[in-house]
């Protein structure tokens, strides 16, 4: 957003699109301000029974704290609360270097009228030495949620061929092969 004209007027929905599909940090900050800040998110996470899902305050972030924290369980559990508008945005997330990288899917398929064998609703996050990927994955016969986190990564930028994204891709592919058939299951695990 920092490269767009100053006169632009974006809706909350526009900010959410930018936050999810291109990980725009300015859009994320503006959206957070509009909804009541990290405290509002933290209250919602607690109300949903996800106590470790927490955003740092703006002051904490300024002092070097991570953007947020969560256990893989609470991060995965958050995906069962997605409404259709959230799923629509997450389906177009463009950073597909982790869990969905080896799957037969595309963030552009729905816009082109194609139905993929697996539908992916995920979000990837990168910290100074961390790589996090999580999402809801579904086929015509099964749905599953995955959250994977890796620490002590080689540097502040994660490349697709780094160990964590490569391993996450293998995890995503393994789970797809295990769950995509009717014999694999029919609920979220």
NORSULZI-V440334 format. One record per backbone hydrogen bond with DSSP energy under -0.5 kcal/mol. CO is the residue of the C=O (numbers start at 1). NH is the residue of the N-H. E is the energy in kcal/mol with one decimal. If there is no record, write none. Layout:
co=CO nh=NH e=E
co=CO nh=NH e=E
This chain:
co=1 nh=4 e=-2.1
co=5 nh=8 e=-1.5
co=8 nh=10 e=-0.5
co=11 nh=15 e=-2.3
co=12 nh=16 e=-2.3
co=13 nh=17 e=-2.3
co=14 nh=18 e=-2.3
co=15 nh=19 e=-2.7
co=16 nh=20 e=-2.3
co=17 nh=21 e=-2.6
co=18 nh=22 e=-1.2
co=18 nh=24 e=-2.1
co=21 nh=94 e=-1.3
co=23 nh=25 e=-0.6
co=24 nh=28 e=-1.9
co=25 nh=29 e=-2.4
co=26 nh=30 e=-2.5
co=27 nh=31 e=-2.6
co=28 nh=32 e=-2.6
co=29 nh=33 e=-2.3
co=30 nh=34 e=-2.1
co=31 nh=35 e=-1.8
co=32 nh=36 e=-0.6
co=32 nh=37 e=-3.7
co=33 nh=36 e=-0.8
co=36 nh=40 e=-0.5
co=37 nh=40 e=-1.0
co=37 nh=41 e=-1.3
co=38 nh=42 e=-3.0
co=39 nh=43 e=-2.2
co=40 nh=44 e=-2.0
co=41 nh=45 e=-2.7
co=42 nh=46 e=-2.3
co=43 nh=47 e=-2.8
co=44 nh=48 e=-1.8
co=45 nh=50 e=-2.8
co=46 nh=49 e=-1.6
co=50 nh=53 e=-1.3
co=52 nh=54 e=-1.0
co=54 nh=69 e=-2.9
co=57 nh=61 e=-2.6
co=58 nh=62 e=-2.3
co=59 nh=63 e=-1.5
co=60 nh=65 e=-2.7
co=61 nh=64 e=-1.9
co=67 nh=56 e=-2.5
co=69 nh=54 e=-3.0
co=71 nh=75 e=-2.5
co=72 nh=76 e=-2.7
co=73 nh=77 e=-2.8
co=74 nh=78 e=-1.7
co=75 nh=79 e=-0.6
co=76 nh=79 e=-1.3
co=77 nh=80 e=-1.5
co=78 nh=81 e=-1.5
co=79 nh=82 e=-1.2
co=83 nh=87 e=-2.4
co=84 nh=88 e=-2.4
co=85 nh=89 e=-1.6
co=86 nh=90 e=-2.8
co=87 nh=91 e=-2.1
co=89 nh=92 e=-1.7
co=90 nh=93 e=-1.4
co=90 nh=122 e=-0.9
co=94 nh=96 e=-1.4
co=98 nh=101 e=-1.7
co=100 nh=103 e=-1.9
co=103 nh=105 e=-1.8
co=104 nh=118 e=-1.1
co=106 nh=109 e=-1.1
co=108 nh=112 e=-1.3
co=109 nh=112 e=-0.6
co=109 nh=113 e=-0.5
co=109 nh=114 e=-2.7
co=110 nh=113 e=-0.8
co=114 nh=116 e=-0.6
co=119 nh=138 e=-2.2
co=121 nh=136 e=-2.3
co=123 nh=134 e=-1.6
co=125 nh=132 e=-3.0
co=129 nh=153 e=-2.8
co=130 nh=127 e=-1.8
co=131 nh=150 e=-2.4
co=132 nh=125 e=-3.4
co=133 nh=148 e=-2.9
co=134 nh=123 e=-2.3
co=135 nh=146 e=-2.3
co=136 nh=121 e=-2.5
co=137 nh=144 e=-2.6
co=138 nh=119 e=-3.5
co=142 nh=139 e=-2.9
co=144 nh=137 e=-3.2
co=146 nh=135 e=-2.5
co=148 nh=133 e=-2.3
co=150 nh=131 e=-2.3
co=157 nh=159 e=-0.5
co=159 nh=162 e=-2.2
co=162 nh=166 e=-2.0
co=163 nh=167 e=-2.8
co=164 nh=168 e=-3.1
co=165 nh=169 e=-2.2
co=166 nh=170 e=-1.7
co=167 nh=171 e=-2.3
co=168 nh=172 e=-2.9
co=169 nh=173 e=-2.3
co=170 nh=174 e=-2.6
co=171 nh=175 e=-2.7
co=172 nh=176 e=-2.2
co=173 nh=177 e=-2.5
co=174 nh=178 e=-2.1
co=175 nh=179 e=-2.3
co=176 nh=180 e=-2.4
co=181 nh=184 e=-2.1
co=182 nh=185 e=-0.8
